[in-house]
Amino acid sequence: MKKMLGCLLLLLLPLATRAQRGGEGFTQQFNRATVLLSTGDTLVGPIMLHRAEETLTMNLADNTVRTLPAVSVQSFAVQGERYDRSRERFYYDDFYAMRQGYYSGNPLYTMPAPRRRERPDTTLVRVFRVYRWNRNNDYSDFRAPGFFEQLSGGPVILLRRERLVQRPISAGASPYGYGYGYGGAGRTVGFYTDVQDSFFLGLPTGTVLALRSPKKDVLAYFQGHSRRIEQYAKDNKLNYTDARELAYIVNYANSLPAEKK
């Protein structure tokens, strides 16, 4: 058992090094994509999304490869991501209904539907949009375009970004009794790489608001309706830190009378 765990640590450490060097620097590959350029033109083909560089590389029908920085892209939709077995299956949720917004006359969008229980489905369409942001640097007025995944409808849109983070492997903290644990107490014997979600509100101005504390920040932005939003989340048992459930909350907030900002 100890030998097996030692081999596991050797496999995990290179990933941790990649996370440390790259921060958000990881690449996702999709078999199918439709990219809407800033010029209004559309490109279709498989792509690779380079998170840290804010670029796409696309294989075109003429066997050439085109690099597309965020500044030249309006939005893109993808399917067929390579399945990552290390992720919990609900990562591959279907956000189609949430992207349509909240409609009081249609129960599909009004009430959170039960989660699917079948196998992860990587054929689901994911939509990304370009917003200008300060890369989480609150002291900078400089805003550059970046890729954000759309999880809800609008006019204020719930957005998600993903980044690699290092988490410690501790000796003597395993809940399975093997002598190792992930993120628990004890001596750190290595690290593993995990993918962490960060949430934002995409504003009609084309900029984003970081949700560092999703419940607090959402209620503060929609402060005129905070009590109604809290009650909606409570009645439907929605969690502000779950991507799917937070999308329902933001859609509901959008359905309320517009506030003056």
PyMOL commands that set and color helices and strands:
alter all, ss='L'
color gray80, all
select helices_A, chain A and resi 2-22+70-72+89-92+96-99+107-110+214-221+223-235+243-255
alter helices_A, ss='H'
color red, helices_A
select strands_A, chain A and resi 27-37+42-44+47-50+55-59+65-69+73-81+126-133+144-150+157-171+180-182+188-202+208-210
alter strands_A, ss='S'
color yellow, strands_A
deselect
rebuild
show_as cartoon
